[in-house]
Amino acid sequence: MVRYDQFRKVTGMASEWITASSAKQRAGRAGRSRPGICYRLYSHLRFDRLHEFMDPEIKRLSLEEVVLNVKNLGLQKPVKSFLMSLVDKPRETAIDDAITFLISIDALNDLVRVIVYVHLIEEVSNQCFILFQVLQSLTPLGLKLANLPVHPHLGKLAVLGAIFDCLDPVLSIVALRNDRDPFSVPQKKNRGKFQAVKKSFAGKYCNSKEPCISQLFRLLF
């Protein structure tokens, strides 16, 4: 199952037990067209300990695209407050990581607006309250990325490819990296052949996957 690791700040595949609802649904396939038997390779005790349902995606995946889409709606409510008001609340650390990442790629700004309130008390003395409000609004780049159906860091790569007039190879890289890595790392005994194939695609840039992906796309299509 795909999950976001809040400690390593990456999204990857994790091995987990099936949910009880999925197990019941798959058992129904045994008797779909005729009477059948469902064999499960785990005990009744393990089945009783399974989670009833799978966690919703907002609790499992990174939230960069979600934050961009929420900001693009133009809501007056801060994005963190909005996401924490959902029925299925994501982790606060996941929201903070998403906001920090979007600021780092210049999709969000972190301008601070200072609001000063002065209260007059008995016409003699006054009190001054200073509030700091962080304006996490979309930048011009963020507005572009919010309308691209890819992860923000790949969207920024596509925008930069258009700016520097190298859109053709960049779009090939973005398209392939948005799905899955076309290069699967083999076992240690075949690593030498694997590196030789990569070098044949990318030449002197064999330490980077992106030139390999671009050249592979050209050869195939």
N, C-alpha and C positions, 0 to 999 in steps of 0.2 A: 504494500500500500504506500502511496506517495504521502510523505509527511514533511513538514518544515521543522528542522532541528534548530531550536532557539539558542543553543549553545554554540554550534558551529556556524550558524547563520546561513545554512544551505538547505535546499529541498532535495530529498532523495527517497529511494525505495526502502521500506522497512518491512521486515517479516513479522506478521502478526497473525493471531488466531482469527478464524472466520467468526462472524457474528451469529447469534442464535437465529435471527430472522433469515439470514442467507442460507444457513444450514437447513432450515425447514423448507425454504423455497427450492433448494437443490434436491432435497429428498423427494419433492413432488414430481421431479422428472422421471423417477424410477417407475411411476405408474401412469405416465402420460397416455400411452397408447395401449397398454396391457398391464396386468398385474405384475409388480416387480418388487425387488428387495433393495433397500438402501444400506450399504455397508459404510460405516464411519470408522476411521482409523484413530479414534480416540475414545476415552471412556465416558460413561454417563456422568461421572464426577466432573470431568473437564467440560462437558456440554453444559452442565448446570452453572459453571463459572464463566461461560462466555457472555460478552456484552450483548444486550438484546438487539441494539441497532448500531450501525456504523456512525462514527462521529461526523457531523456535517463538515463540508469542505472548508468553511470559514474558520474552523478550529484546527484544521490539518495542514492547510497550505499557507504559503507566504501571502502577504496582504498588499503588496505594492500596487497591483492592478486595481484592487478593491478601493484603496485609498484614493487613487487617481480618479476613478469613476465617481466616487462620492464627492470629491472636490469639484469635479466637472459639473455636478448638479447645481452648484451655486447655493448650497444650503448655508444659512447664517450660523447654524450650530457647528461647533468645532468637530472635526472628523472623528476624533477619539471619543468624544461624548456621544456622537451619533452611533458609532459602532458598538459602544458599550451599552447602548439602549436596546439593542436587538434581542430577540427572543433567545437565540443561541449566541452568546457573547464570545468573541475571540479572546485570546490571552492578551493582556495589556502589553506584555513584552513584544508580542508579534506586531502589534500596532506601532509601538515605539520604534522597532527595527525597520518597519516599512517607511515610516516618516523620515527616519534618519537616512535611509538609503536614497529616498527621493530627493532629499535636500542635497545629498552628496553628488547627485548627477544633475543638479540644477533644475529639477522638475518642480520643486517646491521652494519657496523662499522662507526664511526664518526671521523676517523683520519684526521688530518689537515696537509696539505703539504704547506710549506712556499716557495714561489717563489720570488727570489730577482733579480731585474733588476737594472743594473748600467749603467747610460747614461753619457758619457763623453761630457762635454760642453766646447768648445774652448780650450781644452787641459789644462785647468787651474783648474777648479772645476768640480765636478761631482755630480750627483743627484742619490739617491738610492730609488727605489720604492719596497716596500714589499707587496706582495699579499698573502692572505690566502685563500687557496682552500680546501674545505671540500671534502674528498674522501668517499662518501657513497657507498662503494662497498659491495658486498655480502660476508658474512663470510662462512666458510665451512657448518655451520648449515643452513644459508640462501640458499645455493645451493641445499641442500636436501629439504628444505621446498618449494622451487620454483617448484619442480617436484612432489609434493604431491597435489592431487585434493581436498584439504580441506583448511579451514582457517589456517593461520600460527600458531595461538596459539594451535589449535588442532593438527596440524602437529608436533609441538614441543613436545606435549604430547605423540604422537606416537613414536617419535624418542627416548624420554627418557624411554618409556616403553620397547623399544628394548634394550637400554643400561642396564637397571636394571632387565632384564629378567622377565618382567611381561607384555608381549605384549598381551597376550590373553584377560585379562580383560580390558586393556587400549584400544584395538581396538574396543571392544564392546561399551565403553564409547564414543570414538571418532565417531563411526558410528552413534550412536543415537543422540549425541549432534550436529552433523553436519546437521541433518535434522530439528528436532523440539523436544521440551521437551516432553517426554512421560507422565509426571505428570502434569495434569491441576489442578490448585488451585480451589477448590470448594467454595461455599458460606460459610459465617462464621458459620452457624449452623451445617455444616458438616466438619468443620476443624478438629475436634477431631478424627473422623473416618479416615480422610485422613492421619493424622499424625500416627495413629496406623498402617495403611497399609504400610506406608513408613518405619516405625520401624520394621515391620515384614520382610521387604526385607533387610534392612541394619543393624539391630541390634543397637549396641551402636553408630554407625556412622550415625544415622538418621538425623542429622543436615546438612548432605552433600548429594547432589543428586547423585554424582558419584558412591558411593558404591551401592545405590539403583538401578541405571541404570545397573550396572554390574551384580548384582544378578538377576534382572528382565530378562535380556538377557539370562542368563544361564537357568532360569526356562522355558522360552518360546522356546528356541532353543537347 
